[in-house]
């Protein structure tokens, strides 16, 4: 024991302890850490396994290089975004050029470089200390006993993963209202957490309307929904074995309480799991087009006709609901739209997750909001449904193009007949203004095809805000206009940052009015839907957070609106009537897919008209957001000036 208290081994042990406590960093920031006990247990088991097999730190310290190098990024994300490295962050890194990343970090890139050099020096120092600490070698009977126990636990887990785990016996009902026996949940595999986290096919699940379901029924159904949301492919094989043997399922008491997400959240070895998850996502996205090739909606218009018709979806970027004058903001940031007849604003629309690559798929496909953190989606988007119904489809984007890897958004964009990416710059530097889309829009509308669906994916109000609009829209001063690389983390620029953001909204107002004017000039059956992917936090009040990824109401509450021509109103008066009736309803981006198809009067297999707010069958549903788990947005409080979304109950556990 005395030998362990020498400087070298003590330094090694202290360093490994600090690495293991990385998941606890959010606690120091006043944040919650879901399933922290599970994460720490997983870390202990991982350390025992690695130390037991490789015996000496000097022999396994090389395995920790990724964890040491990623440590500054992990802590940075905890401090500024409240979460560590995830598949999503790795995707952003893969989809963003080094130049853009450096420009976004601004002066902090030098600080992070210095921290990284310090971490490398720390790793080298620990390696030297480990070589000088032979007493840390794990030998003797205790090592073999530990390895035997770990092997036994692994064997039990593998058996359950292979042959399944019997379901827990149902608890007898106590209240009369619960006297009806609920159907037994299907047997869950012990590896279900891994299977779910790495699943590559999801199915659409309808959510019961909160209006037509009692509170007790809602609570009882949440757990059932969690089972129903599983991947169908995984569900099909979960109870089947892969060897062909047929042995009894594992007793439910021997099920593993630990899952893949617990290991992925651990440190330092959990980083490997995140890398594997990321690799599988990239492989899945690369294969998605092939896998979904045979998918069909069997979509059609009830009466086949060649009446010229144009439907436009404008996907906004980083736009915040309460910064639009048309939504009640004190500044007149939308002077043109407020003059438009036939424009209906939707005051209560939320997005489930505040990230473009995760939120847009929920807008344009039937991907459930609570599956938005998972890899891809096995269905195609509304683009394919429109194509099946006889529309020519266009995807015109001012976002970055595909790049080396397909993004979760570009996979769907590829479904369009015509695809144009106009962004020659990037997200965080000077690039084309959104008006670059107006000429391609004009060409698309002039296409001889009588029916057309056009998606405009804008750069909208993405940082750097002052580079999203030309000089004539630099109305509110002082702003960041003309400043090449402002340090966004400097609270001193809060006024300039907010003024620049409002100026970008003013420009978006002009852009949308131009789109509407083009539709008016067509004098046809035309309609337009605008919805933002997520909002922004902007150092509100005493809040020291900015941009997105922070679990705030400012990021989940998004602007949305619908415009229709007089010709459209004459053709579909009932749809317009229902739109006006439901405009103030509790809506989410999940409603958009169903509404967009209803907007084009398109019917399809398994349609859910209760999800379209243009339909008399519409019903409100429970809305969940990615805030410390899946939090019920309509049963949440909004904490502090940041208006952090905190579920008043217990958030549902996420599967990533």
Secondary structure, DSSP 8 states (H G I E B T S, - for coil): -GGGGSHHHHHHHHHHHHHHTGGGHHHHTT---TTHHHHHHHHHHHHHHHHHHH--HHHHGGGGHHHHHHHHHHHHHHHHHSS---HHHHHHHHHS-HHHHHHHHTTHHHHHHHHHHHHHHHHHHHHHHHHT-GGG---SHHHHHHHHHHHHHHHHHHHHHHH-B---------SGGG-S-------B-TTHHHHHHT----------BSSSS-HHHHHHHHHHHHHHTS-HHHHHHHTS-SSS-----B-GGG--S--HHHHHHSSSTHHHHHHHHHHHHHHHHHHHHHHTTT-----EESS-----EEEEEEEESS--GGG-GGGT-SS-TTTTGGG-TTEEE-S-EE-SSS-HHHHHHHHHS---GGGTTSS--SS--HHHHHHHTT-EEEEEESS----SS--TTHHHHTTSSEEEE--SS-SSS----TTHHHHHHHHHHTSS-SEEEEEEE--TT-SSGGGSS-GGG--SSS--TT-SS--TT-GGGHHHHHHHHHHHHHHHHHHHHHHHHHHHHHTSEEEEEEEES---EE--TT---EESSS-BHHHHEE-EEEEE-HHHHHH-HHHHHHHHHHTTS-EETHHHHHHHHHHTTEE-TT--GGG-TTSTT---B--EEESSSEEEGGGEEEETTTTEEEESS--B----
